[in-house]
Amino acid sequence: MPKRKDVQPIYTQTFQQRKWFISVILIILALLTFLGMLIFNHYRYQNALKKYPIRGVSLSQTDGYVDFAALKKAKVNFVYLKASQGATYTDDSFNSNFSRSQGAQLPIGIYHVFSFSSTATAQFDNLVDQVDSNTGVLPIAIQVELYGDYNDESINWKQEQTRLTSLKNKIWRYYKRPVIIWGDQQTLHHLNVKVGRTQQTWISDAPINTPNGDATFLQLKGQPEVNMAGTKQEFYQSVFNGNQQKWENYINQLVN
């Protein structure tokens, strides 16, 4: 006698189809929710940026040739140029960038990248040898960031605080202008960086949509594009922590 073929009840097939359909709907809803959150966060971030109308870029040799007149037309309000790093390294594009920036009528600043393995004196000498008097009008910045094998646990923060303070004081005494310490919030905390007459802060990971106290500059996330005469180019960008009037007062205090 032939074996009877096993036939699934119609309600079982219908249940499996419904289960598959519900799974697809749930996946679509999850994707739409995720997309909605991205759009909302982007809108909130862009809306928060409106509080900071003064935007600038920081440049180094990795950015290649940059048209400073085009930056100004793109409503970039200030530029920081990388000058030196540690005790021996200098940025290959600094002299060219500084020279070409002078015709654009943009406030210019320079920055030095701090080294955990070089003395304050050696770093100061390297900076001065590189820039001489070509420092622009903005405060000179010292960028402090972890690199190589250095991490929160391997660094003697008390020792580096002393080294950084010494370098800052040397720059301040020589150039007679405030110095900005540039780094993320945790690094600035480790180094006990305080705002005062000779020292300001530039926070690299500050949330734009929350108050940021007395920081001077706030770095934006990633490398936003700047549309320069129809050509889009990515730059590290930062905003001044204040409105147009506060910016004008800030610049006037620096140049007078």
PAVO-404141 format. One record per residue (C-alpha): residue in three letters; y, x, z. Coordinates in Angstrom, 3 decimals. Layout:
N
<rec r="Ala" yy="Y" xx="X" zz="Z"/>
...
This chain:
256
<rec r="Met" yy="0.000" xx="0.000" zz="0.000"/>
<rec r="Pro" yy="3.362" xx="1.590" zz="-1.054"/>
<rec r="Lys" yy="5.716" xx="2.719" zz="1.730"/>
<rec r="Arg" yy="8.699" xx="0.423" zz="2.211"/>
<rec r="Lys" yy="12.034" xx="1.995" zz="1.375"/>
<rec r="Asp" yy="14.327" xx="2.311" zz="4.379"/>
<rec r="Val" yy="17.436" xx="0.250" zz="3.653"/>
<rec r="Gln" yy="20.566" xx="0.656" zz="5.792"/>
<rec r="Pro" yy="22.068" xx="-2.628" zz="6.924"/>
<rec r="Ile" yy="25.283" xx="-3.517" zz="5.129"/>
<rec r="Tyr" yy="27.241" xx="-3.573" zz="8.413"/>
<rec r="Thr" yy="26.228" xx="0.097" zz="9.060"/>
<rec r="Gln" yy="27.692" xx="1.230" zz="5.715"/>
<rec r="Thr" yy="30.825" xx="-0.812" zz="6.354"/>
<rec r="Phe" yy="31.248" xx="0.789" zz="9.795"/>
<rec r="Gln" yy="30.932" xx="4.294" zz="8.331"/>
<rec r="Gln" yy="33.516" xx="3.498" zz="5.651"/>
<rec r="Arg" yy="35.915" xx="2.143" zz="8.244"/>
<rec r="Lys" yy="35.360" xx="5.212" zz="10.439"/>
<rec r="Trp" yy="36.148" xx="7.494" zz="7.491"/>
<rec r="Phe" yy="39.224" xx="5.413" zz="6.591"/>
<rec r="Ile" yy="40.554" xx="5.499" zz="10.186"/>
<rec r="Ser" yy="40.029" xx="9.283" zz="10.339"/>
<rec r="Val" yy="42.053" xx="9.755" zz="7.162"/>
<rec r="Ile" yy="44.834" xx="7.515" zz="8.497"/>
<rec r="Leu" yy="44.944" xx="9.452" zz="11.781"/>
<rec r="Ile" yy="45.175" xx="12.774" zz="9.918"/>
<rec r="Ile" yy="47.994" xx="11.435" zz="7.738"/>
<rec r="Leu" yy="49.842" xx="10.124" zz="10.810"/>
<rec r="Ala" yy="49.450" xx="13.496" zz="12.550"/>
<rec r="Leu" yy="50.818" xx="15.318" zz="9.493"/>
<rec r="Leu" yy="53.735" xx="12.886" zz="9.212"/>
<rec r="Thr" yy="54.483" xx="13.302" zz="12.933"/>
<rec r="Phe" yy="54.421" xx="17.096" zz="12.584"/>
<rec r="Leu" yy="56.642" xx="16.960" zz="9.499"/>
<rec r="Gly" yy="59.007" xx="14.596" zz="11.280"/>
<rec r="Met" yy="59.290" xx="16.970" zz="14.232"/>
<rec r="Leu" yy="60.053" xx="19.873" zz="11.881"/>
<rec r="Ile" yy="62.763" xx="17.871" zz="10.130"/>
<rec r="Phe" yy="64.204" xx="16.685" zz="13.441"/>
<rec r="Asn" yy="64.253" xx="20.193" zz="14.943"/>
<rec r="His" yy="65.822" xx="21.591" zz="11.765"/>
<rec r="Tyr" yy="68.496" xx="18.882" zz="11.831"/>
<rec r="Arg" yy="69.170" xx="19.466" zz="15.531"/>
<rec r="Tyr" yy="69.387" xx="23.238" zz="14.955"/>
<rec r="Gln" yy="71.762" xx="22.858" zz="11.992"/>
<rec r="Asn" yy="73.859" xx="20.369" zz="13.934"/>
<rec r="Ala" yy="74.032" xx="22.787" zz="16.889"/>
<rec r="Leu" yy="75.215" xx="25.548" zz="14.546"/>
<rec r="Lys" yy="78.342" xx="23.521" zz="13.804"/>
<rec r="Lys" yy="79.550" xx="24.483" zz="17.272"/>
<rec r="Tyr" yy="79.650" xx="28.098" zz="16.080"/>
<rec r="Pro" yy="81.840" xx="28.256" zz="12.947"/>
<rec r="Ile" yy="82.170" xx="32.059" zz="13.002"/>
<rec r="Arg" yy="79.160" xx="33.682" zz="11.361"/>
<rec r="Gly" yy="78.438" xx="37.317" zz="10.581"/>
<rec r="Val" yy="75.725" xx="39.576" zz="9.205"/>
<rec r="Ser" yy="74.266" xx="42.895" zz="10.325"/>
<rec r="Leu" yy="73.410" xx="45.358" zz="7.566"/>
<rec r="Ser" yy="71.327" xx="48.505" zz="7.224"/>
<rec r="Gln" yy="69.957" xx="50.581" zz="4.373"/>
<rec r="Thr" yy="67.052" xx="48.143" zz="3.997"/>
<rec r="Asp" yy="69.497" xx="45.533" zz="2.643"/>
<rec r="Gly" yy="70.345" xx="47.657" zz="-0.385"/>
<rec r="Tyr" yy="73.651" xx="47.263" zz="-2.178"/>
<rec r="Val" yy="75.809" xx="44.505" zz="-0.701"/>
<rec r="Asp" yy="78.942" xx="43.024" zz="-2.265"/>
<rec r="Phe" yy="81.372" xx="42.647" zz="0.632"/>
<rec r="Ala" yy="83.867" xx="40.595" zz="-1.373"/>
<rec r="Ala" yy="81.042" xx="38.151" zz="-2.156"/>
<rec r="Leu" yy="80.150" xx="38.013" zz="1.540"/>
<rec r="Lys" yy="83.711" xx="37.023" zz="2.364"/>
<rec r="Lys" yy="83.718" xx="34.346" zz="-0.358"/>
<rec r="Ala" yy="80.470" xx="33.044" zz="1.151"/>
<rec r="Lys" yy="82.415" xx="32.470" zz="4.394"/>
<rec r="Val" yy="80.890" xx="35.353" zz="6.298"/>
<rec r="Asn" yy="83.434" xx="36.184" zz="9.005"/>
<rec r="Phe" yy="82.335" xx="39.603" zz="10.250"/>
<rec r="Val" yy="79.907" xx="42.410" zz="9.469"/>
<rec r="Tyr" yy="78.078" xx="44.931" zz="11.626"/>
<rec r="Leu" yy="76.808" xx="48.120" zz="9.958"/>
<rec r="Lys" yy="73.916" xx="50.172" zz="11.266"/>
<rec r="Ala" yy="75.136" xx="53.721" zz="11.839"/>
<rec r="Ser" yy="72.523" xx="55.648" zz="13.782"/>
<rec r="Gln" yy="69.342" xx="55.517" zz="15.820"/>
<rec r="Gly" yy="68.211" xx="57.746" zz="18.628"/>
<rec r="Ala" yy="69.174" xx="61.412" zz="18.562"/>
<rec r="Thr" yy="68.583" xx="62.299" zz="14.901"/>
<rec r="Tyr" yy="68.268" xx="59.286" zz="12.614"/>
<rec r="Thr" yy="71.239" xx="58.012" zz="10.583"/>
<rec r="Asp" yy="71.443" xx="55.089" zz="8.198"/>
<rec r="Asp" yy="71.620" xx="56.272" zz="4.583"/>
<rec r="Ser" yy="73.877" xx="53.404" zz="3.507"/>
<rec r="Phe" yy="76.423" xx="53.619" zz="6.316"/>
<rec r="Asn" yy="79.106" xx="55.708" zz="4.607"/>
<rec r="Ser" yy="78.879" xx="53.722" zz="1.378"/>
<rec r="Asn" yy="78.855" xx="50.392" zz="3.182"/>
<rec r="Phe" yy="81.781" xx="51.277" zz="5.402"/>
<rec r="Ser" yy="83.870" xx="52.562" zz="2.495"/>
<rec r="Arg" yy="83.239" xx="49.486" zz="0.342"/>
<rec r="Ser" yy="83.789" xx="47.083" zz="3.244"/>
<rec r="Gln" yy="87.403" xx="48.177" zz="3.691"/>
<rec r="Gly" yy="88.676" xx="46.236" zz="0.691"/>
<rec r="Ala" yy="87.084" xx="42.944" zz="1.728"/>
<rec r="Gln" yy="89.379" xx="42.312" zz="4.721"/>
<rec r="Leu" yy="86.439" xx="41.514" zz="6.957"/>
<rec r="Pro" yy="86.287" xx="42.572" zz="10.619"/>
<rec r="Ile" yy="83.764" xx="45.412" zz="10.702"/>
<rec r="Gly" yy="81.687" xx="46.741" zz="13.576"/>
<rec r="Ile" yy="79.035" xx="49.430" zz="13.841"/>
<rec r="Tyr" yy="75.835" xx="49.618" zz="15.847"/>
<rec r="His" yy="73.521" xx="52.281" zz="17.201"/>
<rec r="Val" yy="69.823" xx="51.641" zz="17.884"/>
<rec r="Phe" yy="68.884" xx="52.845" zz="21.352"/>
<rec r="Ser" yy="66.015" xx="55.291" zz="21.900"/>
<rec r="Phe" yy="63.818" xx="55.388" zz="25.014"/>
<rec r="Ser" yy="62.933" xx="59.026" zz="24.351"/>
<rec r="Ser" yy="66.329" xx="60.668" zz="23.707"/>
<rec r="Thr" yy="69.034" xx="61.583" zz="26.171"/>
<rec r="Ala" yy="72.282" xx="59.628" zz="26.288"/>
<rec r="Thr" yy="74.205" xx="62.751" zz="25.270"/>
<rec r="Ala" yy="72.010" xx="63.394" zz="22.228"/>
<rec r="Gln" yy="72.336" xx="59.772" zz="21.104"/>
<rec r="Phe" yy="76.101" xx="59.796" zz="21.621"/>
<rec r="Asp" yy="76.476" xx="63.026" zz="19.621"/>
<rec r="Asn" yy="74.381" xx="61.572" zz="16.793"/>
<rec r="Leu" yy="76.540" xx="58.435" zz="16.660"/>
<rec r="Val" yy="79.839" xx="60.339" zz="16.662"/>
<rec r="Asp" yy="78.628" xx="62.848" zz="14.048"/>
<rec r="Gln" yy="77.676" xx="59.964" zz="11.785"/>
<rec r="Val" yy="80.709" xx="57.691" zz="12.071"/>
<rec r="Asp" yy="83.554" xx="59.958" zz="13.256"/>
<rec r="Ser" yy="86.442" xx="57.461" zz="13.381"/>
<rec r="Asn" yy="84.888" xx="54.943" zz="10.965"/>
<rec r="Thr" yy="84.106" xx="52.350" zz="13.605"/>
<rec r="Gly" yy="85.929" xx="49.257" zz="12.341"/>
<rec r="Val" yy="87.720" xx="46.959" zz="14.764"/>
<rec r="Leu" yy="84.852" xx="45.196" zz="16.541"/>
<rec r="Pro" yy="83.241" xx="46.553" zz="19.710"/>
<rec r="Ile" yy="80.585" xx="49.180" zz="19.084"/>
<rec r="Ala" yy="77.121" xx="47.712" zz="19.630"/>
<rec r="Ile" yy="74.008" xx="49.316" zz="21.095"/>
<rec r="Gln" yy="70.856" xx="47.535" zz="19.977"/>
<rec r="Val" yy="67.978" xx="47.775" zz="22.446"/>
<rec r="Glu" yy="64.570" xx="46.602" zz="21.278"/>
<rec r="Leu" yy="60.976" xx="47.567" zz="21.962"/>
<rec r="Tyr" yy="59.299" xx="49.729" zz="19.346"/>
<rec r="Gly" yy="56.108" xx="51.714" zz="18.834"/>
<rec r="Asp" yy="53.944" xx="51.858" zz="21.947"/>
<rec r="Tyr" yy="56.774" xx="50.858" zz="24.263"/>
<rec r="Asn" yy="56.335" xx="47.560" zz="26.108"/>
<rec r="Asp" yy="57.512" xx="45.894" zz="29.299"/>
<rec r="Glu" yy="54.887" xx="47.675" zz="31.380"/>
<rec r="Ser" yy="55.205" xx="51.185" zz="29.921"/>
<rec r="Ile" yy="58.991" xx="51.481" zz="30.245"/>
<rec r="Asn" yy="60.668" xx="52.750" zz="33.378"/>
<rec r="Trp" yy="63.467" xx="50.178" zz="33.288"/>
<rec r="Lys" yy="65.468" xx="51.755" zz="36.090"/>
<rec r="Gln" yy="65.522" xx="55.043" zz="34.217"/>
<rec r="Glu" yy="66.463" xx="53.342" zz="30.942"/>
<rec r="Gln" yy="69.210" xx="51.386" zz="32.685"/>
<rec r="Thr" yy="70.721" xx="54.692" zz="33.793"/>
<rec r="Arg" yy="70.369" xx="56.155" zz="30.294"/>
<rec r="Leu" yy="71.909" xx="53.095" zz="28.632"/>
<rec r="Thr" yy="74.797" xx="52.956" zz="31.108"/>
<rec r="Ser" yy="75.520" xx="56.637" zz="30.480"/>
<rec r="Leu" yy="75.541" xx="56.115" zz="26.700"/>
<rec r="Lys" yy="77.742" xx="53.051" zz="27.020"/>
<rec r="Asn" yy="80.240" xx="54.881" zz="29.194"/>
<rec r="Lys" yy="80.408" xx="57.834" zz="26.813"/>
<rec r="Ile" yy="81.164" xx="55.499" zz="23.887"/>
<rec r="Trp" yy="83.707" xx="53.516" zz="25.865"/>
<rec r="Arg" yy="85.595" xx="56.597" zz="27.040"/>
<rec r="Tyr" yy="85.600" xx="58.218" zz="23.600"/>
<rec r="Tyr" yy="86.561" xx="55.200" zz="21.483"/>
<rec r="Lys" yy="88.512" xx="53.253" zz="24.111"/>
<rec r="Arg" yy="86.937" xx="49.901" zz="23.300"/>
<rec r="Pro" yy="84.308" xx="47.605" zz="24.835"/>
<rec r="Val" yy="80.643" xx="48.154" zz="24.040"/>
<rec r="Ile" yy="78.211" xx="45.338" zz="23.243"/>
<rec r="Ile" yy="74.605" xx="45.584" zz="24.438"/>
<rec r="Trp" yy="72.381" xx="43.787" zz="21.929"/>
<rec r="Gly" yy="68.875" xx="42.656" zz="22.850"/>
<rec r="Asp" yy="66.670" xx="39.763" zz="23.872"/>
<rec r="Gln" yy="67.190" xx="38.015" zz="27.189"/>
<rec r="Gln" yy="64.235" xx="39.674" zz="28.903"/>
<rec r="Thr" yy="65.323" xx="43.183" zz="27.874"/>
<rec r="Leu" yy="68.890" xx="42.553" zz="29.010"/>
<rec r="His" yy="67.524" xx="41.276" zz="32.313"/>
<rec r="His" yy="65.308" xx="44.352" zz="32.778"/>
<rec r="Leu" yy="68.312" xx="46.582" zz="32.117"/>
<rec r="Asn" yy="70.518" xx="44.532" zz="34.453"/>
<rec r="Val" yy="73.189" xx="44.196" zz="31.758"/>
<rec r="Lys" yy="76.316" xx="42.512" zz="33.107"/>
<rec r="Val" yy="79.409" xx="41.360" zz="31.240"/>
<rec r="Gly" yy="82.631" xx="43.055" zz="32.271"/>
<rec r="Arg" yy="85.801" xx="44.715" zz="31.031"/>
<rec r="Thr" yy="83.925" xx="47.482" zz="29.221"/>
<rec r="Gln" yy="80.697" xx="45.686" zz="28.360"/>
<rec r="Gln" yy="79.728" xx="42.555" zz="26.429"/>
<rec r="Thr" yy="76.384" xx="41.062" zz="25.370"/>
<rec r="Trp" yy="74.772" xx="40.081" zz="22.095"/>
<rec r="Ile" yy="71.637" xx="37.977" zz="22.644"/>
<rec r="Ser" yy="68.948" xx="38.179" zz="19.977"/>
<rec r="Asp" yy="66.814" xx="35.250" zz="21.162"/>
<rec r="Ala" yy="69.322" xx="32.806" zz="22.629"/>
<rec r="Pro" yy="68.627" xx="29.100" zz="21.992"/>
<rec r="Ile" yy="71.539" xx="27.893" zz="19.872"/>
<rec r="Asn" yy="71.443" xx="24.312" zz="21.151"/>
<rec r="Thr" yy="71.963" xx="25.252" zz="24.821"/>
<rec r="Pro" yy="74.895" xx="26.890" zz="26.642"/>
<rec r="Asn" yy="74.837" xx="30.689" zz="26.436"/>
<rec r="Gly" yy="77.330" xx="31.622" zz="29.108"/>
<rec r="Asp" yy="79.530" xx="34.599" zz="28.469"/>
<rec r="Ala" yy="77.581" xx="36.200" zz="25.611"/>
<rec r="Thr" yy="79.833" xx="37.346" zz="22.755"/>
<rec r="Phe" yy="77.356" xx="37.032" zz="19.881"/>
<rec r="Leu" yy="74.141" xx="35.070" zz="19.373"/>
<rec r="Gln" yy="71.602" xx="36.144" zz="16.777"/>
<rec r="Leu" yy="70.109" xx="33.434" zz="14.569"/>
<rec r="Lys" yy="66.405" xx="32.996" zz="13.955"/>
<rec r="Gly" yy="64.828" xx="34.831" zz="11.029"/>
<rec r="Gln" yy="66.937" xx="35.955" zz="8.090"/>
<rec r="Pro" yy="68.903" xx="32.963" zz="6.779"/>
<rec r="Glu" yy="70.083" xx="33.076" zz="3.177"/>
<rec r="Val" yy="73.664" xx="33.661" zz="2.118"/>
<rec r="Asn" yy="74.695" xx="32.281" zz="-1.262"/>
<rec r="Met" yy="76.830" xx="34.979" zz="-2.859"/>
<rec r="Ala" yy="78.215" xx="33.983" zz="-6.254"/>
<rec r="Gly" yy="75.053" xx="32.072" zz="-7.119"/>
<rec r="Thr" yy="72.679" xx="34.748" zz="-5.817"/>
<rec r="Lys" yy="70.879" xx="34.061" zz="-2.552"/>
<rec r="Gln" yy="70.182" xx="36.992" zz="-0.290"/>
<rec r="Glu" yy="68.596" xx="37.090" zz="3.156"/>
<rec r="Phe" yy="70.382" xx="38.818" zz="6.037"/>
<rec r="Tyr" yy="70.060" xx="39.101" zz="9.764"/>
<rec r="Gln" yy="72.833" xx="36.822" zz="10.951"/>
<rec r="Ser" yy="74.644" xx="36.136" zz="14.198"/>
<rec r="Val" yy="77.357" xx="33.778" zz="15.350"/>
<rec r="Phe" yy="80.334" xx="34.294" zz="17.605"/>
<rec r="Asn" yy="79.949" xx="32.322" zz="20.813"/>
<rec r="Gly" yy="83.108" xx="30.261" zz="20.436"/>
<rec r="Asn" yy="85.343" xx="28.314" zz="18.070"/>
<rec r="Gln" yy="87.891" xx="29.479" zz="15.489"/>
<rec r="Gln" yy="90.747" xx="29.749" zz="17.977"/>
<rec r="Lys" yy="88.667" xx="31.729" zz="20.444"/>
<rec r="Trp" yy="87.642" xx="34.081" zz="17.620"/>
<rec r="Glu" yy="91.240" xx="34.679" zz="16.584"/>
<rec r="Asn" yy="92.190" xx="35.426" zz="20.191"/>
<rec r="Tyr" yy="89.196" xx="37.777" zz="20.466"/>
<rec r="Ile" yy="90.204" xx="39.741" zz="17.358"/>
<rec r="Asn" yy="93.843" xx="39.901" zz="18.434"/>
<rec r="Gln" yy="92.849" xx="41.405" zz="21.775"/>
<rec r="Leu" yy="90.801" xx="44.074" zz="19.989"/>
<rec r="Val" yy="93.467" xx="45.167" zz="17.520"/>
<rec r="Asn" yy="96.499" xx="44.965" zz="19.844"/>
